[in-house]
């Protein structure tokens, strides 16, 4: 089992920046990919960015060039630096991790943190 605790959400004006953090605990040795998803009202949850244990990253097209995901394996923490925020970035942001195949490729989720971008 893995537990994820997020922090860093809030209200920001368009063009501003926020940094989200997500700390993992529990069976951290099993984690391969860590990432961030978001869900806006009335919409499906979507991938924002993800990063493997080795540092390979993947971003949604809508955030490329504005968001940066990073990971500190020593602290078992993943970060999402969000810049040039737009009102359409408003959503609940969820931290996610996926264990490696040998541990069942299981998904774990944080409780979510609200990000609101005002115009």
C-alpha positions in Angstrom: 0.0 0.0 0.0 1.1 3.5 -0.8 -0.3 6.7 0.8 -0.1 10.0 -1.0 -0.5 13.4 0.6 -0.8 16.6 -1.6 -0.2 20.2 -0.7 0.1 23.5 -2.4 -3.2 24.2 -4.1 -5.0 27.5 -3.8 -6.3 30.6 -5.6 -4.1 32.5 -8.1 -4.7 35.1 -10.8 -4.2 34.2 -14.4 -0.6 34.4 -15.4 0.5 33.5 -11.9 2.3 30.4 -10.5 1.7 27.6 -8.0 3.7 24.6 -6.9 2.1 21.4 -5.9 3.8 18.8 -3.8 2.9 15.2 -3.1 4.7 13.0 -0.6 4.5 9.2 -0.7 4.7 6.8 2.2 4.2 3.1 2.7 5.5 0.7 0.1 7.5 3.4 -1.7 10.0 0.8 -3.0 7.3 -0.4 -5.4 6.6 2.9 -7.0 7.6 3.4 -10.7 5.6 6.3 -12.1 4.4 9.4 -10.2 2.2 12.0 -11.7 -0.6 14.5 -11.5 -4.1 14.3 -12.9 -6.8 16.9 -12.8 -10.6 17.0 -13.0 -12.6 20.1 -13.7 -16.3 20.2 -13.0 -18.3 18.2 -15.5 -15.2 16.8 -17.1 -13.3 13.5 -16.9 -10.1 13.2 -15.0 -7.1 13.8 -17.3 -3.4 13.3 -17.1 -1.4 16.5 -16.6 2.1 15.2 -16.3 4.0 12.1 -15.1 7.5 11.1 -14.4 9.2 7.7 -14.1 11.7 6.7 -11.4 14.4 7.3 -13.9 13.2 10.8 -14.7 11.4 10.3 -18.0 8.6 12.8 -18.3 5.3 13.1 -20.2 3.0 16.1 -20.4 -0.4 16.8 -21.7 -0.3 19.1 -24.7 -2.3 21.8 -22.9 0.4 22.3 -20.3 3.6 21.8 -22.2 6.0 24.7 -21.8 4.0 26.0 -18.7 4.2 23.1 -16.2 7.2 21.2 -15.0 7.1 18.0 -13.1 10.0 16.9 -11.0 10.7 14.1 -8.5 12.9 13.7 -5.5 13.4 10.0 -5.0 15.2 10.5 -1.7 12.2 12.4 -0.3 9.6 10.2 -2.1 8.1 13.4 -3.3 6.8 14.6 -6.7 6.3 18.3 -7.5 4.4 20.1 -10.2 5.5 23.7 -10.9 2.7 25.5 -12.7 3.4 28.8 -14.4 1.5 31.1 -16.8 -1.7 29.7 -15.3 -4.9 30.1 -17.2 -8.5 30.0 -15.9 -9.0 26.7 -17.8 -6.3 25.1 -15.5 -8.9 25.4 -12.7 -9.5 21.9 -11.4 -9.0 19.5 -8.5 -5.5 18.2 -9.0 -4.8 14.6 -7.9 -1.4 13.0 -7.2 -1.1 9.5 -8.6 1.5 6.8 -8.4 1.7 3.5 -10.2 3.7 0.6 -8.9 6.0 -1.4 -11.1 4.8 -4.4 -12.9 6.3 -6.8 -10.4 4.2 -5.2 -7.7 1.0 -5.4 -9.8 1.1 -2.1 -11.6 -1.4 -0.7 -9.1 -2.6 2.9 -9.0 -2.8 4.9 -5.9 -4.4 8.4 -5.5 -4.1 11.4 -3.2 -7.1 13.1 -1.8 -6.9 16.0 -4.3 -6.1 19.7 -4.0 -8.1 22.5 -5.5 -6.4 24.9 -7.9 -8.5 27.9 -8.9 -7.2 30.4 -11.5 -9.1 33.7 -11.7 -9.3 35.8 -14.8 
